[in-house]
Amino acid sequence: MRSFSFSKYAALCLVSTFLILLVSSLGFAESDLQKHAWSAQWISSPDVSRREFGVIHFRKTFNLDTVPMAFVVYVTGDNRYELFVNGKRVLNGPARGDLDHWRYESLDIAPYLRKGKNVLAAVVWNFAGQAPMAQMTYETGFLLQGEGAASVADSGDTWKVMENHALEMIPSDSRKVHGYFVVGPGERWHGDKFPWGWETPEYEDSAWKPALVLSQGGPRAIQDSHSRWLLVPRSVPLMEEKQERLRRVIRVTGPVKPGERFLEGKASLSIPANSKATMLLDQTYLTTAYPEIVTHGGHGAEITLVYSESLLTPDDPVWEKGRKENRDETEGKVMIGFEDYFLPDGGAQRLFRPLWWRCYRYVQVEVKTAAEPLTIEDLRGSFTAYPFEVRAQFESDDPALAKIWNVGWRTARLCAHETYMDTPYYEQLQYYGDTRIQALITLHMTSDNRLIKNAIELG
């Protein structure tokens, strides 16, 4: 039997992938959505500069006599969006592409609808010059197209809009995150400016303005598109998202005692008024997740979340530089990293969650209260990554090899989202050299070639 060298085998895999892509494209039957201009229109806010930083909320209210069997919508936005149906977060995107291949997502939202009043709500944000290096953009906008009877939900001037002034960007600080860091900004949320409940049917939106119509939605396939975004379907599945919990308390300062029940989400944690507290928590492994913190009270407080892959051994008295060594060791080491800030307004069940996920093993929670005590009802993560299903297995009598196998596969997962990524903490960029290796790992470990096809198309 002839044996192939590794390089020849890699080339064979990539050639096979090209052939699969070609055959699948030849057999694709275009829908009407890809043949004609859409009835939905790109919308934005009349009060914002669409190429500068902004966070915008949209709402569409409609009534249903009965809950339909299906209610399919096609959704996209620039830079990014999240879609809610009757208060439930159901979709986010778009999958990353370029202006000539701007992705849209499709979803049947019938399971989230009800008889009578229904509300679709979307938050759209533009991080402008602070956007991740991998993020393409034209201008702030949102588009939703309904299929068939769902066209009642088409985006246009029947949607309402409000600019969110509660959020500020925090540019990366080279004193806290060293090296080439291009994943987007940290966020500072002012709870007293946030429109709490904006995504629910009960919210009063009479003061909101009609959305500004930008242009008609149109697919890439038509010759004369009416907008700069040439739409194509999302080519990868929606990302996996599941709850995960921080597992260990490393150290604490101040009047708090977070125990196992707090880490498990079974008990709250109270911080007295006019006090300071710091908790260093360990996930025990690296992850990519949306951190979520739920608070009660604490008007005037400031919560800082710091994220890092590992603690640092200080090189000088001001901690401007540090060394990564054994990531399990914490004694005598300092926590420096990417940061978010949350400022509670004093209300109950306030969920703070950044717009983009974070990469971390360690999370430090720094709390400074004012005249009102603060209760942290819960602190958790919502893990997200490409939804790979493992089809390969490895067995060995050496337990060290099993650990290496698990660590290697976790690394591959954390570096695979809507695209492959070289590093989820620092760059989140898809490079040819890294992608070649990641594609081979994907082919060996799963039967899913969609992310590989996507990499070839983006290339």
C-alpha positions in Angstrom: 0.0 0.0 0.0 1.3 3.4 -0.9 1.8 5.8 2.0 1.2 9.5 1.5 3.4 12.1 3.1 1.6 14.6 5.4 1.9 17.4 3.0 0.5 15.4 0.1 -2.4 14.2 2.3 -3.1 17.8 3.3 -3.2 18.9 -0.4 -5.5 16.0 -1.2 -7.9 17.0 1.5 -8.0 20.6 0.3 -8.5 19.6 -3.3 -11.4 17.3 -2.2 -12.9 20.2 -0.4 -12.8 22.4 -3.5 -14.5 19.6 -5.5 -17.2 19.3 -2.9 -17.8 23.0 -2.9 -18.0 23.0 -6.7 -20.5 20.2 -6.9 -22.7 21.7 -4.1 -22.8 25.0 -5.9 -23.8 23.4 -9.2 -26.6 21.6 -7.5 -28.0 24.6 -5.7 -31.6 25.6 -6.6 -31.9 29.3 -6.0 -35.0 30.5 -4.1 -37.0 33.6 -5.0 -35.1 35.3 -2.2 -32.0 35.0 -4.3 -33.6 36.0 -7.6 -35.4 39.3 -6.9 -35.2 42.4 -4.8 -36.6 42.0 -1.3 -39.8 43.7 -0.1 -38.1 44.5 3.2 -36.0 47.7 3.5 -32.7 48.4 5.3 -33.5 50.7 8.2 -31.5 52.8 10.7 -32.0 55.7 13.1 -32.6 59.3 11.8 -30.6 60.6 14.8 -27.2 58.9 14.4 -24.2 59.2 12.2 -24.3 55.8 10.6 -20.5 55.4 10.3 -19.7 56.3 13.9 -20.1 54.4 17.1 -23.7 53.7 18.0 -26.1 51.2 19.6 -29.7 51.2 18.3 -32.9 49.4 19.3 -35.7 48.5 16.9 -39.2 47.3 17.6 -42.0 46.0 15.4 -45.5 45.2 16.9 -48.1 43.1 15.1 -51.1 41.1 16.0 -52.0 37.5 15.1 -55.4 35.9 15.2 -53.8 32.5 15.6 -50.3 31.2 16.0 -49.1 30.1 12.6 -47.5 26.7 11.9 -44.4 28.5 10.5 -43.2 32.1 10.5 -39.8 32.3 8.8 -37.7 35.4 8.8 -34.4 36.4 7.2 -32.3 38.8 9.2 -29.1 40.7 9.0 -27.5 43.9 10.3 -24.3 46.0 10.2 -22.0 45.7 12.2 -23.9 43.1 14.3 -27.4 42.5 15.7 -29.4 40.4 18.2 -33.0 39.5 17.5 -35.7 39.0 20.3 -39.2 37.7 19.9 -41.6 38.6 22.7 -38.6 39.2 25.0 -36.7 36.0 24.1 -33.3 36.3 22.5 -33.5 33.9 19.5 -30.8 35.0 17.0 -27.6 36.9 16.5 -25.4 37.7 13.5 -24.6 38.2 10.8 -22.0 35.6 10.1 -18.9 37.4 9.0 -18.4 38.1 5.4 -17.7 41.1 3.1 -19.9 43.7 1.5 -20.2 41.7 -1.7 -21.1 38.6 0.3 -23.1 40.0 3.3 -24.6 37.2 5.2 -28.2 36.8 6.5 -29.6 34.3 8.9 -32.9 32.5 8.6 -35.1 31.2 11.4 -38.6 30.0 12.0 -39.8 32.0 14.9 -43.3 30.5 15.1 -42.5 28.7 18.5 -42.0 32.1 20.1 -45.2 33.8 18.8 -48.5 33.9 20.5 -52.1 34.9 19.8 -52.7 38.6 19.9 -49.9 41.1 20.3 -46.4 40.2 19.3 -43.2 42.2 19.3 -40.0 41.7 17.3 -37.1 43.6 18.8 -33.5 44.0 17.6 -30.4 45.7 18.9 -27.8 46.7 16.3 -24.4 48.1 17.1 -21.6 49.7 15.2 -18.2 49.7 16.9 -16.8 51.9 14.1 -13.1 52.4 14.4 -12.9 50.2 17.4 -14.6 47.2 15.7 -12.8 43.9 15.6 -10.2 43.7 12.8 -12.2 40.8 11.2 -15.4 42.8 11.1 -16.4 44.3 7.7 -18.8 47.2 7.6 -20.6 49.8 5.5 -22.9 51.7 7.8 -25.2 51.0 10.7 -28.3 49.3 9.5 -30.8 46.4 10.0 -32.9 44.3 7.7 -35.6 41.7 8.3 -37.6 39.9 5.5 -40.6 37.7 6.3 -41.5 34.7 4.2 -45.1 34.6 2.9 -47.5 35.8 5.5 -44.6 36.7 7.7 -44.0 39.7 5.4 -46.1 41.6 8.0 -42.8 41.8 9.9 -40.8 43.2 7.0 -38.4 46.0 8.1 -39.4 49.5 7.0 -40.8 52.7 8.4 -43.4 50.7 10.4 -40.6 49.7 12.7 -39.8 52.0 15.6 -36.2 53.0 16.6 -34.4 54.4 19.6 -30.7 55.2 20.1 -29.2 53.7 23.3 -27.0 56.2 25.2 -26.2 53.7 28.0 -23.1 52.2 26.4 -19.6 53.5 25.9 -16.6 51.7 24.3 -13.4 51.1 26.2 -10.4 51.0 23.8 -7.8 48.4 24.6 -5.1 49.5 27.0 -1.6 48.3 26.2 -0.7 48.4 29.9 -3.4 45.8 30.6 -3.4 43.7 27.4 0.0 43.3 25.8 0.7 42.6 22.2 -1.4 42.7 19.0 -5.0 43.0 20.3 -7.8 43.5 17.7 -10.9 41.8 19.0 -13.0 45.0 19.6 -13.5 47.3 22.6 -14.5 46.7 26.1 -17.8 48.1 27.2 -19.1 50.4 29.9 -22.9 50.1 30.6 -24.7 52.8 32.5 -27.7 51.1 34.0 -29.6 54.4 34.7 -29.6 55.2 31.0 -30.6 51.7 29.8 -34.2 51.1 28.4 -34.9 48.1 30.6 -37.5 45.8 29.2 -37.2 47.3 25.7 -37.4 43.9 24.1 -40.7 42.8 25.7 -44.3 43.3 24.6 -45.1 45.2 27.8 -42.6 48.0 27.1 -44.1 51.4 26.3 -42.5 52.6 23.0 -44.8 55.5 22.1 -41.9 58.0 22.3 -39.8 56.0 19.8 -39.5 57.4 16.3 -40.2 55.7 13.0 -37.2 54.0 11.6 -35.2 55.7 8.8 -35.4 53.8 5.5 -32.0 53.5 3.8 -32.5 51.2 0.8 -34.3 48.1 -0.4 -32.8 44.7 0.5 -31.3 42.8 -2.4 -29.4 39.6 -3.1 -26.0 39.3 -4.7 -27.5 37.3 -7.6 -29.5 40.2 -9.1 -27.6 42.6 -11.5 -28.7 45.9 -10.0 -28.9 45.6 -6.2 -30.6 48.5 -4.5 -28.1 48.6 -1.5 -24.4 48.3 -0.9 -24.9 45.0 1.0 -25.1 42.2 -1.5 -26.9 39.5 0.4 -26.1 35.8 0.5 -27.3 33.1 2.9 -25.3 32.2 6.0 -23.1 29.3 5.0 -22.4 28.0 8.5 -24.8 26.9 11.3 -25.7 29.1 14.2 -23.2 29.0 17.0 -23.7 26.7 20.0 -24.6 28.5 23.2 -24.9 26.9 26.6 -24.6 27.9 30.2 -21.4 27.2 32.1 -20.3 28.2 35.6 -17.1 29.5 37.2 -15.8 26.7 39.3 -13.3 28.0 41.9 -12.6 31.0 44.1 -8.9 31.9 44.1 -8.9 34.8 46.5 -11.2 37.4 48.0 -10.7 40.9 49.5 -13.4 42.9 51.2 -16.7 42.0 53.0 -17.8 39.1 50.8 -17.7 35.3 51.1 -18.6 33.7 47.8 -19.1 30.0 48.4 -19.9 26.9 46.3 -23.6 27.7 46.3 -22.9 31.1 44.8 -20.7 29.6 42.1 -23.5 27.1 41.4 -26.1 29.8 41.0 -28.0 28.7 44.1 -27.2 31.6 46.4 -26.8 35.4 45.9 -23.9 37.5 47.2 -24.4 40.8 49.0 -21.9 43.7 49.1 -22.6 46.3 51.8 -23.0 50.0 51.0 -19.9 52.2 50.8 -17.5 49.3 50.5 -15.1 47.6 48.1 -14.7 43.9 47.3 -12.7 41.9 44.8 -13.2 38.2 43.8 -10.7 36.3 41.6 -12.6 33.3 40.1 -11.3 30.4 38.0 -13.2 28.7 35.2 -10.4 26.0 35.5 -10.1 25.9 31.7 -10.0 28.4 28.9 -13.4 29.3 27.4 -15.1 31.6 25.0 -18.4 32.8 26.5 -20.7 35.7 27.1 -20.2 36.7 30.8 -23.6 37.4 32.5 -24.0 39.1 35.8 -27.5 39.6 37.4 -27.8 42.3 40.0 -30.3 43.8 42.4 -30.1 47.2 43.9 -26.7 48.9 44.2 -27.5 52.3 42.7 -24.3 54.2 42.2 -22.1 51.1 42.3 -19.4 50.2 39.8 -18.7 46.6 38.8 -15.5 45.8 36.8 -15.0 42.4 35.1 -11.4 41.6 34.1 -10.7 38.6 31.8 -7.4 36.8 31.3 -6.1 33.5 30.0 -3.7 33.3 33.0 -2.3 35.3 35.9 1.0 37.1 35.4 4.3 37.0 37.2 5.2 40.7 37.6 8.5 41.9 36.1 8.5 45.3 37.6 6.8 47.3 40.4 4.1 48.8 38.2 3.0 45.5 36.6 3.4 46.9 33.1 4.8 43.7 31.8 4.4 40.1 32.9 5.2 36.5 32.1 2.8 33.6 31.5 4.1 30.5 33.1 2.1 27.6 34.6 -1.5 28.7 34.3 -2.6 26.6 37.3 -0.3 28.6 39.6 -1.8 31.7 41.2 0.3 32.4 44.3 2.2 35.7 44.0 0.7 36.5 40.6 -1.4 39.4 39.4 -4.6 39.7 37.4 -4.3 42.1 34.4 -6.5 41.9 31.3 -9.4 43.0 29.1 -12.1 44.8 31.0 -15.9 45.6 31.0 -17.7 48.0 33.4 -21.3 47.7 34.6 -23.0 50.5 36.6 -26.2 49.3 38.1 -29.2 51.6 38.3 -30.6 50.1 41.5 -33.3 48.0 39.8 -34.1 44.3 40.3 -33.0 41.4 38.1 -30.7 43.6 35.9 -28.8 41.4 33.5 -25.5 42.8 32.2 -24.1 40.9 29.2 -21.6 42.4 26.7 -22.5 42.5 23.1 -19.6 40.3 22.1 -18.3 37.2 23.8 -15.0 37.2 25.9 -12.2 34.7 26.1 -11.0 33.8 29.6 -10.0 31.3 32.1 -9.8 33.7 35.1 -12.4 36.4 35.8 -11.8 39.1 38.5 -14.9 40.9 39.8 -14.2 44.2 41.4 -17.1 46.0 43.1 -17.3 49.5 44.6 -20.6 50.4 46.2 -22.1 53.8 47.0 -24.9 54.6 49.5 -26.9 51.5 48.5 -25.9 47.8 49.0 -25.5 45.6 45.9 -26.7 42.0 45.5 -25.2 39.9 42.8 -28.0 37.4 42.1 -25.9 35.3 39.7 -22.6 35.3 37.8 -22.2 32.9 34.9 -21.0 32.4 31.4 -22.8 31.4 28.2 -20.3 29.4 26.2 -20.3 29.9 22.5 -18.4 28.3 19.6 -19.0 26.5 16.3 -21.3 23.5 17.0 -18.9 20.7 16.1 -19.9 17.1 16.8 -17.0 14.8 17.6 -16.9 11.6 15.4 -13.4 10.5 16.3 -12.0 9.0 19.4 -8.7 8.3 21.0 -7.7 5.7 23.6 -4.4 5.2 25.4 -3.0 3.6 28.6 -1.1 6.8 29.2 -3.4 9.3 31.0 -1.2 12.2 30.0 -2.0 11.6 26.3 -5.7 11.7 27.1 -5.3 15.1 28.7 -3.3 16.3 25.7 -6.1 15.0 23.4 -8.7 16.9 25.4 -6.7 20.1 25.6 -6.0 19.9 21.9 -9.7 19.5 21.0 -10.7 22.3 23.3 -8.2 24.6 21.7 -9.6 23.7 18.2 -13.1 24.4 19.4 -12.3 27.8 20.9 -10.6 28.8 17.7 -13.6 28.0 15.6 -16.6 30.3 15.6 -18.2 31.9 12.4 -14.7 31.6 11.0 -11.5 29.8 12.1 -9.4 32.0 14.5 -5.8 32.1 15.3 -6.4 33.1 18.9 -9.8 33.9 20.6 -8.3 36.3 23.1 -6.0 38.5 21.1 -6.9 38.5 17.4 -9.8 36.3 16.3 -8.4 36.4 12.7 -8.5 33.7 10.1 -5.0 33.2 8.6 -4.2 30.8 5.7 -1.5 28.9 7.5 -3.5 28.3 10.7 -6.7 27.5 8.8 -4.9 24.7 6.8 -4.1 23.0 10.1 -7.5 23.7 11.6 -9.2 22.3 8.5 -7.3 19.0 8.7 -8.2 18.7 12.4 -11.9 19.3 11.5 -11.9 16.7 8.8 -10.3 14.1 11.1 -12.5 14.9 14.1 -15.9 15.6 12.5 -17.8 15.0 9.4 -18.7 18.7 9.1 -16.9 20.5 6.3 -19.0 23.7 6.3 -16.5 25.9 8.1 -13.8 24.7 5.7 -16.0 25.7 2.7 -16.6 29.0 4.4 -12.9 29.6 4.8 -12.3 28.9 1.1 -15.1 31.3 0.1 -13.8 34.0 2.3 -10.3 33.5 0.9 
